[in-house]
């Protein structure tokens, strides 16, 4: 009987998620007891039983009214840092305010839903009328892009726990989430290789002798000074004065075929990771696509690049361009590496053409 009653309540009244309250086990037990008391009262026609039944009904109704009143008048503010990247926890602030002047709210639970980035459940035992409280929380957004709506849920079982009442609120303040800047499988080794090749590409370009120094890992053997090596019995490198600053051009091809959307997201994260890490040093970084071209540190900065990468989307059929800068080390991210090579990327100036099989994204 209790199981049938519970199924009926799920189907018809309190349980569906689109409704504002959900019956609890305590509520089911109380409802079953109330029905038994009602049956006994009508069968026996005992006035005392009718008084008990009336008291139980009044308690049930008062419980719902107080529960609804406890959730009324609550306002939520979420304070986020200025720069947020996907899949990285950041510290944020939550302010909960009770706008009711005299009436307090009791036993309030707060949680985020629908990709709000808020995966913590906060509990507030009591919030006096007109008062506000602040808590520090961790937020984590799973994907890049502009997040315009974030849904949160208030819930309470106060006062008797017969039902859990819920109220949904939606915040419509836009948040821009950058691509993930944490190293993904293959990214760190790619950065190390690019850094090594960049050093090789820059050193020795001048004509004025600078120094002889010990060989470093990832350097090309063509710069080894074999006479100095034979003299010291350790690999030595002849280094010339650098003619210009280190410069890297990252080209992201937006012409992405159908079915390669997942790789495109990986390419965006790779471009963001490389640009961010290279910008930490003395490297001039330029990001270019079919619709975007910016160089840092001037006229843009790393956040100009990250903001663009947060919102970029494929442009199928958009023709790619050939290289226009011969002095930069090139990193080309394209789903069509053969076509990019035919356009002249990598000819004579050194480049890394990264296609769909450029790195291993499988877990270690």
Secondary structure, 3 states (H helix, E strand, C coil): CHHHHHHHHHHHCCCCCCCCEEECHHHHHHHHHHHHHHHHHHHHCCHHHHHHHHHHHHHHHHHHHHHHHHHCCEEEEEECCCCEECCCCEEEEEEEEECCCCCCEEEEEEEEECCCCECCCEEEEEECCCCEEEEEEEECCCCCEEECCEEEEEEECCCCCCEEEEEEEEECCCEEEECCCCCCCCHHHHHHHHHHHHHHHHCCCCCCEEEEEECCCCCCHHHECHHHHHHHCCCEEEEECCCCCCEEEEEECCCCCCCCHHHHHHHHHHHHHHHHHHHCCCCEEEEECCCCEEEECCCECHHHHHHHHHHCCCCCCCCCCCCCCCCCEEEEECCCHHHHHHCCCCCCCCEEEECCCCCCCCCC
